[in-house]
Amino acid sequence: MLNPAGKRHKSHKDWLVEHVNDPWVQRAQREGFRSRAAYKLIEIDRKDRLLRPGSVVVDLGAAPGSWCQVAQRALGPRGRIIAIDLLPMQGMTQVEFIEGDFGDDAVLAELEAKLGGAGVDLVMSDMLPNMTGVASIDSPRAIHLGELAAEFALAHLKADGRLLIKAYQGPGFPEFLQQLKRQFASVVSRKPEASRDRSAEIYLLASTPRPQATA
């Protein structure tokens, strides 16, 4: 029988093998994207036309930067991207990056200062907490991040702005979905092909903040 450390090692090794052999990972490497997550945004954008030339986009949980890469290509030279993550991210043109915790008031203030009162066309959040595999722990953490993203979006989106947010389908998810439906005129779910079938992640696209909606 393996001890707990041995189990963790085997699990990590299995993940590495799967990751290296993942066709989306291989495609990202060929096409110059920093992670397979790029294809999730590409698919959603093709369906819902999120990224438009000249838009102002805020990317929450941006590292390593694949969503910024997709947005950068779509927005053109007049577009603007402000990205934030706890982890460092290699710089790229047209992206203003803040390294810090989005839940920190000082970091949020820095983000708002960069906006300078400008309205945002799209807030996109690929944030999830470090997952433990225990739904009763993971789901509340994920919902908290989702609520922070929604609160920011409601405060800064233009009247026709949209919020794309990664969510975790666990305890509390139905209530969070209903909350978004109260706050936005339209909320739809998306499960891109690049999202692993076994994953509990799903993407929610909320459009057009309702007047006087609060998080």
C-alpha positions in Angstrom: 0.0 0.0 0.0 1.3 3.5 -0.8 1.6 6.0 1.9 -0.2 9.4 1.5 2.9 11.0 0.1 3.2 8.2 -2.4 -0.4 8.7 -3.5 0.1 12.4 -4.0 3.2 11.7 -6.1 1.4 9.2 -8.3 -1.5 11.5 -8.8 0.8 14.3 -9.8 2.7 12.0 -12.2 -0.6 10.9 -13.8 -1.6 14.6 -14.2 1.7 15.4 -15.9 1.3 12.5 -18.4 -2.3 13.6 -19.2 -1.2 17.2 -19.5 1.6 16.5 -21.9 -0.6 14.3 -24.1 -3.6 16.6 -24.0 -4.3 17.7 -27.6 -5.4 21.1 -26.5 -2.1 21.6 -24.7 -0.2 20.4 -27.8 -2.3 22.7 -30.0 -1.6 25.7 -27.7 2.1 25.0 -27.9 2.0 24.9 -31.7 -0.1 28.1 -32.0 1.8 30.1 -29.5 -0.8 30.3 -26.7 0.4 30.2 -23.1 -2.2 27.7 -22.0 -5.0 25.5 -23.3 -7.5 27.9 -21.7 -7.2 30.1 -24.8 -9.4 27.8 -26.7 -12.2 28.1 -24.1 -12.4 31.8 -24.7 -12.0 31.5 -28.5 -15.0 29.1 -28.6 -17.2 31.3 -26.4 -16.2 34.4 -28.4 -17.1 32.8 -31.7 -20.5 32.0 -30.3 -21.2 35.2 -28.4 -19.0 37.8 -30.0 -17.5 39.0 -26.8 -14.3 40.6 -28.1 -14.8 43.6 -30.4 -12.2 46.1 -31.8 -11.6 49.0 -29.5 -13.1 47.4 -26.4 -12.0 47.9 -22.8 -11.5 44.5 -21.2 -10.6 43.5 -17.6 -9.2 40.0 -17.2 -9.4 38.7 -13.6 -7.1 35.7 -12.8 -5.2 36.4 -16.0 -1.9 34.4 -15.5 -0.3 32.9 -17.5 -2.0 35.2 -20.0 -3.7 33.1 -22.7 -7.0 35.0 -22.4 -5.1 38.2 -22.8 -3.5 36.8 -25.9 -6.9 36.0 -27.4 -8.3 39.4 -26.5 -5.2 41.3 -27.7 -5.6 39.7 -31.2 -9.3 40.6 -31.3 -9.3 44.1 -29.9 -6.9 45.7 -32.3 -4.6 48.7 -31.5 -7.4 50.8 -30.0 -8.4 48.2 -27.5 -7.3 48.1 -23.9 -6.8 45.2 -21.5 -6.2 45.5 -17.8 -5.2 42.1 -16.2 -4.7 41.0 -12.6 -3.5 37.9 -10.9 -1.8 36.7 -7.7 0.9 35.2 -9.9 3.4 37.1 -12.1 2.7 37.2 -15.8 5.0 37.8 -18.7 4.3 41.1 -20.2 2.7 41.7 -23.5 1.9 44.8 -25.5 -1.5 46.5 -24.9 -1.9 44.7 -21.5 -1.6 46.6 -18.2 -0.9 44.0 -15.6 -1.4 44.2 -11.8 0.2 41.5 -9.6 -1.9 41.0 -6.5 -5.0 39.6 -4.8 -8.2 40.8 -6.4 -9.8 40.5 -3.0 -7.4 43.0 -1.5 -8.9 46.5 -1.2 -5.6 48.2 -2.2 -5.3 46.0 -5.3 -8.9 46.8 -6.3 -8.2 50.5 -5.8 -5.1 50.2 -8.1 -7.3 48.5 -10.7 -10.0 51.2 -10.5 -7.3 53.9 -10.7 -6.0 52.4 -14.0 -9.6 52.5 -15.3 -9.8 56.2 -14.4 -13.6 56.1 -14.6 -13.7 54.5 -18.0 -16.6 52.1 -18.6 -15.7 48.5 -19.2 -17.1 46.5 -22.1 -16.2 43.0 -20.8 -15.1 41.6 -17.5 -13.8 38.1 -17.9 -12.8 36.0 -14.9 -11.1 32.6 -15.1 -10.5 32.7 -11.4 -10.9 29.6 -9.3 -9.4 28.8 -5.9 -6.8 26.1 -5.4 -9.0 23.1 -5.5 -9.0 20.5 -2.7 -11.3 18.0 -4.3 -13.8 18.5 -1.5 -16.9 20.1 -2.8 -18.0 21.5 0.5 -14.8 23.5 0.6 -14.2 24.2 -3.0 -17.6 25.5 -3.9 -17.9 28.3 -1.3 -14.4 29.5 -2.2 -15.3 29.5 -5.9 -18.6 31.3 -5.3 -16.9 34.0 -3.2 -14.5 34.7 -6.1 -17.5 34.8 -8.5 -19.3 37.2 -6.2 -16.3 39.5 -6.1 -16.1 39.5 -9.9 -19.8 40.2 -10.2 -19.6 43.1 -7.7 -16.8 44.6 -9.7 -18.6 44.1 -13.0 -21.8 45.7 -11.7 -19.8 48.8 -10.6 -17.8 49.3 -13.8 -19.5 47.7 -16.8 -21.1 49.9 -19.5 -24.9 49.7 -19.9 -24.5 46.9 -22.5 -21.4 45.3 -20.9 -20.9 41.7 -20.2 -19.4 39.4 -17.6 -17.8 36.1 -18.4 -17.1 34.1 -15.3 -15.8 30.6 -14.5 -18.0 28.9 -12.0 -17.9 25.6 -10.0 -20.9 23.4 -10.1 -21.1 22.4 -6.4 -23.0 23.3 -3.3 -24.3 26.9 -3.6 -24.0 27.1 -7.4 -27.8 27.2 -8.1 -28.1 30.1 -5.7 -25.2 32.0 -7.3 -26.7 31.5 -10.7 -30.1 32.9 -9.5 -28.2 35.9 -8.0 -26.6 36.6 -11.4 -30.0 36.4 -13.1 -31.4 39.0 -10.7 -28.4 41.3 -11.5 -28.2 40.9 -15.3 -30.8 40.9 -18.0 -29.4 37.7 -19.5 -27.4 34.8 -18.1 -26.4 31.7 -20.2 -24.0 28.9 -19.5 -21.2 27.6 -21.7 -19.1 24.4 -21.6 -16.4 24.8 -24.2 -14.9 21.7 -25.8 -11.5 22.5 -24.3 -13.0 22.2 -20.8 -12.5 18.6 -19.6 -15.7 16.6 -19.3 -15.0 15.5 -15.8 -14.4 19.0 -14.6 -17.1 20.7 -12.6 -16.2 24.1 -14.1 -18.7 25.9 -16.3 -18.7 29.4 -17.7 -21.5 31.8 -17.1 -22.0 34.7 -19.5 -24.0 37.6 -17.9 -25.1 40.4 -20.2 -26.5 43.9 -19.6 -26.5 44.8 -15.9 -29.9 45.6 -14.5 -30.4 49.1 -13.2 -29.6 49.5 -9.5 -28.5 45.8 -9.3 -26.2 45.1 -6.4 -23.9 42.1 -5.7 
